[in-house]
Amino acid sequence: MSPLVATPTDPAVLRQAFGCFPSGVTALCALRSGTPVGMAASTFTPVSLEPPLVSVCVQDTSSTWPKLRGQGRLGLSVLTEGQDLVCRSLAAKSGDRFADVDWQAGEDDSVYIHGANLWLDCSIHSELPGGDHTIVLLEIHGLKAEPDRAPLVFHGSRFRRLAG
């Protein structure tokens, strides 16, 4: 193995390094004035069992997070293998992100993506600064899990499949 590189200042180098760690992909969504609003987030982490908390990290430049932040409840859907087009749609910078996405509204205006292997009904517990991101702790109020569905995996800047 080659020696370590000094602290990189190039964001592309860091992005490539962070891409060495595979992650699942989530959709964080809600209804706002009757219209679905959502975003894709691959920085999802279970945090605590008591109280039940998960986290997502949101880029400070996000134009979607300010729209979601004010909602009482948020639906978090863990996307599954084959939902890469759903992820790309929810990550789009323009256009109707939900045009080709099969979704359903829950109670309290949360929104869930059909075909996901986990739905979490959440509210914002707290937010913490994290460099150029905000770390959002979400408290879980309800869930629906289908663990036999393979997750959508993002690694090395592309979608991959788990070995069966």
N, C-alpha and C positions, 0 to 999 in steps of 0.2 A: 504494500500500500504506500502511496506517495505521502509526503508530509502534509500536514494541515495547511490550508491557505489562511493567511491573516484575515481578520474580520472583513468580509466582503462588503463593499459599498455599492456594488452594482445589483439592483433589484432582480435582474434577469438571472444572475448567478444564484441568488437566494431562492428564487422561484424554482429553479432547476433542482436545487438541493432539497427544498421542501417537497418537491414532486417525487422524491425517492420513497416517501412514506405513503402507502396506499390509504385511501379514505373512502368512506361511503359518501353518498350524496343525498342531501335532504332538500325539501321544498318547504319554505316558511311562508304561509299564506293566510289571508283574511279577506272578508268582504269590507269594502269601504264605500259607503253610500250605494250599496247594492251591486258594486262592481268588484270582481276578484282582483286582488293585488298580491303579487308574490315574487319570490326570489329563490334562486338555488344557492345552497350553502354546503360546502364540503368540509367545513370546519366544525363539525358536530361532535360533541363529546358527552357521554353520560358523566354526571358529576357526583350526585348524592342520592342515597336511598331514603334518608330521613333528614330534611324533607326531600321529596322526589324532585331532583333538579337535573337539567341538561344544559349544555351551553352551545352557542353558535358564535362565531366571530364575524362581524360585519364591517366591511370597508367603510372608513369614515367618509369617503366620497360617494357612497351609495345614494342614489336618488329614491330608491324604493324603501329603505329602512325608515326614513322619516314618515312615510305613509303608513307603515305597519306599526310603528312604535306607539301611536296613539290608540290602537285598537285594544279593547278589553281582553279579547282572547285571540290566540293565534293557533292555526293548525300546522303542525310539523309532520310531514310525510317523509319516510325513509324510502327513497326510490329503489326500484328493483332492476335486475338485469333486463336489458331491452328497453329501458326508459331513457336512453341517452338523448333521444329527440325531445322528450319532455324537459329534461335538464337544460338542453340548449335553448329551448323556447323560453323557459323561465329565467335564463341568464341573459337573454337578448337585451340590447341597449335601447331598442325602439320597437314599435309595432305592438300588436295585441299578443301578449305573452301566453294567454289562455286560449287562443284561436283553435289549436289542435290538441288541447289538453282536456282529458276527461276528469272532471272534478265534481265535488259535491260540497255544499255548505253544511256546516254543523250548527249546533246551537251557539248562540252568542257570536255569530258571524265568523267563526273559524272556517277555513277552507282546507279540504283534504284532496289528495290526488289518488284517483282510482288506480289499482294495481300495485300500490305501495305495500311494503311488508310491515310497516308500523305507522300508525296514526297516533299522534300525541296532541291532546287538547291542553294548551299552555297559556300562561299569562307571564308577563315580565316580572321576575323576582327582583333583579337589579342589573345595572350596567356598570362596567368597569373600563377605564381607558386601557388600551393595549397597543401602544405605538400608533400605527396608521389604521388600526381597527378598534372597534368597540367590542368587548367581550360581553355578551348578553346571557345572563342566567335566566332560564325559563323554568317556572314551576309547573309540574304536570298535574292536571286535574282529572284526566281520563285517558284511556288508551285502548287501542285495538291492535293486536299483534298477530301476524301470520309468519312465524319464523321459518317455515319451510320454503319460502320464496327466496331465491338467491338475490343478494343485494347488488346494486349498481356500484361498481368499484372504479375509482378514479386514481390513476397512478401514472407518473411520467407524462403528464399532460394529455392523457387519453383514457378512454374507458376500456376496462378489461373484464375478464370473467374469472371467477374462482374455479379452481380445478375440482372436478366432481369426484 
